Amino acid sequence: MKRNTMGRSVLTAISATAVAGLALTACGSDNNTPAGTTATGTALGAANCEGKNTLTGEGSTAQQNAIALFNQAWGQACPGKNLAYNPTGSGAGREQFIAKNVDFAGSDSALKDEQVQQAAARCGDNPAWNLPLVFGPIALAFNVDGVDRLAVNADLLAKIFGGQITRWNDPAIAALNEGATLPDTPITPIFRSDSSGTTDNFQKYLETAAPESWTKGAGSEFQGGAGEGAQKSAGVVQAVQSTPGSIGYVEKGFAEQAGVPFAQIDTGSGAVELTDESAAKAIDAATFAGEGHDLVLDLASLYGTTEPGAYPLVLATYNIVCSKGYDPDTAAAVRSFMTVAANQGQSGLSAAGYVPLPDKFKERLTAAIDAIA
């Protein structure tokens, strides 16, 4: 397959720019961390720095800011090492990984059933593994005149994005927002028009939590049939900002950086605000779908939670890697980068809009990374 994305020099520039931007926006402009340590003071000298100096990755826009932090940590641990990451969307990332154009893919969804064999062929007839390295809450950004606080539930979202509820003063919305003055204006759902793992996770949430109201299925393409599309995460935020009466799903970090309000979700025990703590409660309920080193999550355990105080709309973004089949220099570099990402790289994720890895995930994740060959 002919590569249809930017060249390696441009990728490197993107990566460097992203790191520089995050150093200012996510971690603060004053960096007093001593050389060779993380922001928490963890020594980095013990990191394995073998393998080639430059890795390539492509895919999820949802994890691009986390990837920049991981790259920064990797460069600190292993001077001269760098990841060139191209945030083109999860679908494109999986395609480019299968085509052997990049060393790994960033994806908000695990490999699709039809891609499993293709990925194995790319890996020299060895399985590809889905490694969850970043948890990113999905915010429901909205722009409703006179409304600063908005509560929704899965059933409302299914009917809004399916085109069944079309005005903000609908009785079903009013019932969850007692005392609020909701305008008699049209609702404009904003969805991702490009192939997106965020879309896939959002629709899987609706399937799980509102199965009677959302019968349109999931997948990386939006199935709802209502609203307006926007390219990539930044495009969704821009569309919500510029469209009165709109609501869109986007990663929390993008919504926070833009200063747009986002809704609370009621799973039956009252409306829950999206915070690190409420997202972590939902993540704690998540389990893996199987045994071994392919660490696909059972999304029903995450999206179906009714734990009081839990915010369930959280996506797990995967790094898709070859279990075997890399050349030795690439395998060593992939192990090195992923190890730093799973440990030192988790520092600063909260400030960038993500939820750091739960400790219970790290044992299996570390074992999988160590087994990459």
N, C-alpha and C positions, 0 to 999 in steps of 0.2 A: 504494500500500500504506500502510495506517495504521501509524504508528510505534508499536511495542509495547514500547519501552524508556523509560528515564528522561528527564526533560526536561533542557534545556541547562544550567540553573542547577545541577542536581544533578551533571551530568557534570563541570562545572567544579570543583565541590567535591571530587569523586572524584579528579580530576587533581591538584588542589592537595594533597590529603591524601596521595596516593601519593608525590608529590615530597618532601613533608616527611618521610614515613616513611623513604624511601630515603636522604635526607640523613643520617639517624641510623644506619640499619642497614647500608646498603651502603657508604657512604663515610666513616663515622665521624662522631662528634658534634662534633668540632672542625673548623671550616671556616675555614682561614686563607688561602684563595685570594683574591688581590686581585680587586676588581671588574673585570669585563671580560676575565677570563682563565679558561681551563679549569684543572682540577687539575694539568695538566702545564705550565701557563704559556703555553699557546698564545693568541695575541691573537685576540679575537673581533670586533674592530671592523670587519673586512673583510667580515663576513657580509652578504648581501643581505637587507634587512629590508623589502622591498616587500610589498604585498598586504594583505589584511584581517588584523585583529588576532587573530581567534579561528577556529581550525580545529576540525572535528569528526571523530572517528574512532571505530571500534567493532570489536570482535572478540576476537582471541586473548588468552586469559588468560596464555598462556606468555610473551608479550612485554610484559605490562603494566608490569612493573618497569623494563624497558628503555625503554619509552615514557615513563615518568615521568622517567628520566634525560635522555632526548632533550628532553623538554619543559623541564626545568630548564636545559639548555644553550641551548635556543632563547630562553628568557626572558632569559638572561644576554647572549646575543649581540644580541638585539632586544628591549629593554625594552618591555613592554606586549603582547608576543605570548604566546599561550597556546593549547594544544591541550586540548580536552575529549574524553577518551577513555573509552569505556564497555566494560569487559572482560566481554563476554557470551558469548564463545566464537567460534571461527573461522567456523562455519556461519552464526551470526547476523550476524557482521560482513559476510560476503559478501552476505547477503540485504539488509542495510540499505544497503550501498553500491549494489547494483543498483537498489534502490528510491529512490535519490537522497536518502536521509535523512542521510547522512554524506558527508564529503569524501573519505575513503579508508577502506579496510578493513585490519585487521590479521588475518593468517591464517597458520596453520601449514601450510597446503597451498595450492598454486596454484589458480586458478579451475578448477572442473570443466568438462569438455567442454561439458556442457549449459548452463553459465553464461557461456561466452565470448561468445555472441551477445547474451545479456541484458545483460551488462556493456557491450558495444559500443553497444547502444541507449541505455543510461544515459549514455554518453559522447558522445552526438550522432553515432552511427554511426562512432565512432573506436575503435580497440582499447584495451582496458585492459591495463596492464602489471603484472607481478608483480616487485617489487623486493625482493631478499633483504637486509634490513638487520640482522637479528639471527640469530645461531646460538646455539641453546640445547640443551645436552646433556640427554638424557632419562635420569634416574636410575631404577634399579629398587629402590625403597625396600622394605625388608622388616622383619618383626617375627617372629623365630623364636627361641624360648626357648633360651638358652645358645649362640646362634650370633652372633658379632660380624663374622665374615668369611664371605662367601658368593660362590662363583663359579658362573656359569651360561654357557650358550651359546645361540645362536639356536634350536637344535633343542629344548633343554630348555624354553625360554620358550614356544615354539609348543605344546608338549605340555602345559605347565602351564596356559596361558591357553585352550587348547582342551579341557581337562578330561581329558586322557589320563594325565597324571601327577598323582596326587592326594594323596600323602603325602611329607613332607619326608625320610624315610629311604629313598626310592626308590633303587635301585641306580644309576640314571643320574645322580642328583644326587650320590650318594656318590662316584662315580667322578671327578667334577671337584673334590671337596672332601676329598681324602685326609687322614686324621687328624682331621677334624672329627667331633664327636658330634652327629649329626643326630637330632632327636626323631621318634618314631613318632606324628606328629600330622598332622591334615588340613591341606592347603594351601588357602588362600582367596585366589584372585586378586582384586585390586581394579582395576576398570576405570572409565573415564569414562562416566557414564550420559547426559551431555548430548552434543550434537554437538560434536566436538572434532578439531582438526587434530593434536593430540598423538596421539590414537587412530589417526588416519589414518597418520601417520608411523610409529608403532609397528607397525601391521599391515603397512605397506609394507616395513619392515625385516624382519619375519618372512617375508613373501613372497619377498624377495630372498635372504636368508641361510639360510632353511630351507624351500625350496619344496616338499619332499616331506612335511614335517610340518604346514605351514600352507597349507591349500587353501581356506580360508574367505573369502579376499579381503581387500580393504582398505576404505577409506572412513571418513567421519567418525563413523559409528556402529560400536560394537564388535560384531564378528561371532563372537567366540569361543564364546559360549554357556556359559561357566563363571564362577563367582565372584559377586561383589557389585559393584554400581555405586555411584558417588559423583559428586556434582555438582562440576564445576570442579576446578582443580588443588589448591586448598586442601582441598577435600572428600576428595580421594584421600589426601592426607597424613594428615588426621584419621582416616580409615577405617583406614589402615595402623597408626597409633599405637594405635588402640582395638581392633584385631582381632588376637589372637594367631594366629600361623601364616599371616599374610597377606604378600602381595607385590603391589606396584602400580607402574605406570609414571607418572612425574611429572617435571616440569622440575627440574633440579639445584638451582636457587635455592630452590625451595619445600622440597625435602628437607633442604637445608643449614640453612635458617632454623628448621626444626622439630627439627633434631638427630637425625633418623632415619638409620640406616645404609643404605647402598645397595650393590648387588652389583657385582662385577667381571664383565667379559665376556671369554670366551675365543674367539678367532676361529681358533684352530689353533696359535698360537705361545705359549700360556700365558695365564693370566688377566691382564687389564689393568684397573687401577684407573681410575676416572673422574676425570681432572684436566684442567686447561686444556690441558696439553701433549698428553695422549693424545687429547683431542677435536680439537685443532688438527691432529694428524697425519692424522686421518680427513678433516677438512675440506680439507686440502691435496690430497687425492686426488679431490675432487669437480670435476665439469665442468658446463658449461651444456648444456642440451638442444638449443639452437639458436643462430642468429645474431640480431642486432638488439637491440632494447631491452627485449624481454620476457624477463626473466632467470630463467626457470624452470630449476632444477637437474636434472641427470640423477641421480636418487636411487640408481640401481644403482651408480654410481661411488662413492657415499658409503657405502651400506649393505653393499655387497659387498666392501669392502676387506678384505684379509688382511695389510695392512702390520703388521709386528711393532710392538707398542707403541701401536697405534691403537685408540681406543674408538669403534666405528662408530655407536652409537645417538645420533645428533645430528640435531636437526630444524633446518631453515632456516625462519625465520618471515618471511613476506613482508608488505610494505605494498603493497596493490593500489590503483593510481591510474589515472586517465584519462590517456591519451597526449595527447589533445586533448579539447576540449568543455567545459572549465571556463570560467567567466567570468574576465576578466583578473585581478581581485583574488584570486580563489581560486587560480588557476594560480600566481601569484607567491608566495602564501603557502605552497602545497604545495612548490614548489621550495625556498623558504627553509628550511622545516622539515626536508625530506628532506636537504638539503645539510648542515645542522648535524648531523643524526642520523648521517650517514655519516662525519663527520669529528670535530668536537669531542665529539659525543655518545657516541663509542665509549669515551671515558675513563670509567672506573668500572664498565664492564660486567662485568669479571672478578669484582669483589667482589660483584656482584649475581647471580652464577651463570651468566653467559653467556660466550661466546668472541668477542672482538672480530673484526671483519671482516678476513679475509686481504687483504694488500696487492694480490694479483693480481685481486681482485674489484673493487677501488675504481675502476679506470680505466673499466670498462664501466658500473659503477653511476653514477658521476658523469656520464658522457655521457648516460645514460638520464634522470637527474634534470634535467639542463640542457635536454633536449628536450621536457619536459612543457610543454604550451601550453593 
